[in-house]
Amino acid sequence: MAHGANGEIFMQRSTRVRQFWVVVGVGSLIFATAGLAGATSLKGKYSASDAALVPSAYKNTTLQVATDATYPPDESMSGTKMIGFDVDMMGAIATTLGVKYKENNITFDDIIGGIKGGKYAIGNSSFTDEKSREKSVNFVDYFQAGEGVYALSTSSVHFSGLSSFCGLKVAVETGTTEQSDAQSEVAKCPASKKLTVRSYPTQTEANAAVLSGQANEGFVDSQVAGYIVSLAGGKFKLVGSAIQVAPYGIATPKTPNGKKLALAIEAALKTLVSNGTYSAILAKWGVTAGAIPLSKMILNGATS
């Protein structure tokens, strides 16, 4: 990651709360992180019935979990420690199932390929469950979010839908739903109002592009947009309202054992709802608006 000049804002990740730094003046660096509310149940409790669903191929081993830790409050790095609501949820799922796991911080765009190649058993990184992605991996739906827009606080841009991007430069992270949605709008914009979609390997770099004026707006998951703005020291503002609300899914291999693992994760999530751990984790990170009912905690529930 490039070092920022005076006034820059950026997030740091090792491969998606993420570390978020605000440079407010020469030689002045402030580390900002979310205030974490206390909770009585955050780690979950072992469930023999849920653990029995884990296929033998994934027992007595360490499950490799792929996460892009540059996406607070979902997943980010605090020093050498990965934190965020997705990270806490993964820990509680593992406790419930009685399995060992290791978080691996990698670039978002490499996660599904790593699962398909057998390097990772689980992808836990704010994945929007989409039918196109379900062709490559299974998803266990556990949360929902929309797409949000942020811009410099001094900006006059507005947002009421994808057509609002016409005539602007929009910053996105490579491999995200926001990238594909913004890119799909390019051909619909008139020649006099060209849309330029600028894709970056990390959300950190996308944020920096908006701050520096290389992009007019940033396009990201709605709760992440709010978090970015909350830590920007007044430099960013939210623009318009969230669109395209859709489920998040935890990914597993598209194999028989991968499906069995997904069903075990689904059972564990429902147990976490029942014992209060699910709601406690969401409350800790301020994302309770994304909670979904048990009826929507299903395998491969993409809506589009």
N, C-alpha and C positions, 0 to 999 in steps of 0.2 A: 504494500500500500504506500502511495506517495505521501510524503510529509506535507502538511497543509501550511499555507501562508496565513498572514494575519487575517482573522475573520472567518477562517474556514471551519466547517463542521464536518465531522466524519465518524464512521463507525469502524471498529476494528474486529476482524474475525480471523480465526485460524482456518476455516473452509466454508449460522443465520440466527430474566432480561439480557442482547448483544452489547458489547462495550460501546459506549457512545461518548465522544469527546467534543467539547465545544471550545474552540480557541477564540477568546474574547479580546485578546490584545497581544502585542508582542511580549513573549515570555510569560504569558498568563494562560494556564491550562486548568480547566476544571473538569473533573470526572463526575458525571452525573449518572445516577442509577435509580431505578424505581424504589419507592418505599415499599417494604414488604410487610404486609399485615400478618399478625400472628394467626395461627390456626391450630386446632387441637388434633387434626388428623391430616397429615400430609404424606405419609410414607406407605400407607396401606397395610394390609395384614394378609398373611398367607392363607390361601384357600385350597384345600386338598381337591375339591371337586373341579375347580378351574385348572389347577396344575395337572390334573389327569388328562386334560385335553391337549397338552403340549406333546407333539409327536416325538418319538424316541430320538430322532435325528437331531433334535434341538435340546435334548436333555444331557446333563453331564458334560456340558461344553459352555464356552462363553459366547453368547450371541453378539455379533458385531452389528452395531447400530450406526447408521450414517445420518449425520445432521450437519446442516450449514449454519453454523453458530454466528450469524451476523444479522439476526432478525428479531430484535427485542420488541415486545416482551416475551416472544415465543421461545427463542433460543439465542444465546449470545455467550461471550466469554467475559469472565471477571477474573483477570489475571490468567491463571492456568486452569481455572475451574469453569465448566460449562454450566450455565444457569438459564432459567426461563420456565414458563408453564409447561411447555412440551417436555422439557428435561425432567421436571418433577413428575409429570404424568408417566413418563417412561419408567422412572424409578419405582413408582407405585405399582405399575403393571408388573414389573419384574418381581417385586416382593410378593404380589398376589399369586403369581405363577410359580414362584420358587426357582427362578432361573437367574443365572449370572449373565451380565452383559457389559459391553464396553462401548462408550460413545466415541465416534470418530468424526472429527470436524473436517468436512470436505466441501468443495464447491457444489452448490445446489444442482447445477446442470449435470453433474457426474453421478448423482445418487442412484437414479433408476438404472443406468447402465451398470453400476456396481452391483446392484441387486440381481440384475439379469445375469451378470457374469459370475455370480456366486461369492463375491467378496463380502457382501453384507446380507444379513438375514432380515434386517428391518431398516426402513427409511422413516425417520421421525423428524420432519422438517417443514411443517406448515404446508403440506401438499394439498392443493385443491384437488378433490376427487373428481376427475374428468373421465368421460367414457374413452377418450383417446389414450389416456394413461392406463386405464384398466386393461388395455390390450397387452400391456407389458408387465404389470404387477397387480396384486390384490390390494385393496384398500379397506381398512376398518374405519368407518366414519365415527368421529368423536367430538366434533366442534363445527362451528360454522362462522364464516366471515365474508365480507364483501370486498370490493375494491375501492380504494380511497385515493384522493388527490391532495397533494400539498404543494405549496409554492412559497416564494419569498414573501414575507409579511408586507412588503411594499408593492407587491404585484397587483395588477388590475385584472388578471385573468379570472374567468369564471368556469364552472363546470356543472353541466346538467345531464351529461351523457357522453358517450364516446365521440359524437360529432363535435363536441366542444373542443376537441384536440386539433381540429383543422386549423392550419395556419401557425401551429406551435411546434416547439421541440419538446419531446416528452422523454424523461429518463426512466428506465426500467432495469430490473436485474435480469440477466440472461437466463432463459429457461423457465420463467414464471408465466403464470396465466396472464398477468398484466402485459407481458411482452407480446404474447400471441393476440390478445384482444386489441391492443393498440395497433399492432401491425395489420390486423384485419381491417382496420378503419382507413389505412393509407389510401387504398384505391377508391374509397368512397368520397374523399375530399376533393373539391374542385381544384383545378390547376392553379387558380389564383390564391388558394389557401392550402398550400402543401403541408402535410404532416410529416415531421421527421421523428422517427423513433430511435432514440439513442440507447443502446443496450450495454450494460456493464457487468463484469464478472461478479461483482458484489454489490449489495445494497449500499455499502459504505461509499463506493465510487459514484453510484447514482445520486446519493445525497449531495456529494461534493459538486456534481455537475449542476444541480439546481442552485446551490449556494453561489457558485462562481458565475452563473449566468449562461453556462453552456446549454442548459435546458430551462424551459419556462416553468415546467411542472414535473413533479415526481409522481409516479403511479405505482401503488403498492397495496398490499392487503390493508383493509380499513383500520383494524386495531393497531397495526404497525404504523400507519400514517399518523394516527393520533399520538402514538408513543414518540415518534420522531419529533413531532411538533412540541410535545410537552418538554422535551429535553433540549430544545434548540435556543433557549434563552431569548425568545421573541423574534428570532430571525426567520422562522417559518410560520405559516398558518395553514389550516385546513381549508380546502376549496370545495364547495358544494357538499353533497351527501353521498354516502356509499351506494354503490350499484352492484348488481350481479352477486347477491348473497348465495353462497354455495357451501357444501360440506368440506371439511378437512378430513384427510384420511391418513392413517399410519400404514405404510406400505410393507408388503411381504412378497416373496417370490411367487411367480405364477406357475407353481408346481403343486403336486398333491400335498407334500409336506408343508409347503408355503401356505396353502389354503388352510390346513389344519392349524398351523401357527396363528393365522389370522383369526380363526374361530376361537382359539384360546384367548387371544388378545381382546376380542369382542366380549367374551364372558368376563374377563378380568375388569374391563371398563364398566360393565354393568354392575359388578360387585362394588367397584369404587363409587359408583353413583349411590348404591344402596347404603353403604357405610359412611357416606358423607365426605370421603376423601376427594372425589371429583370436584365437588362444589368448593371445598376448602382450597384446593390448588388454584382454581380459577379466581377465587376471591383474593388470594395472595397476590396475584399478578394483575388484578384489576380488569379481568376479561370475562366477567360473568355473563355479559350480554351475548357471548358466543356459545353458551351452553345449549346442548340439544337434549331432547327427551330420549328415554330408552328406546322408544319405537323407531328412532332415527339412527340409533347406534347399530348399524348393519354392515354387512359385507358388500362392497361395491355398489354404493348407493348414489352414484353420480347422477345428476339431473341433466347434464348436457355434455 
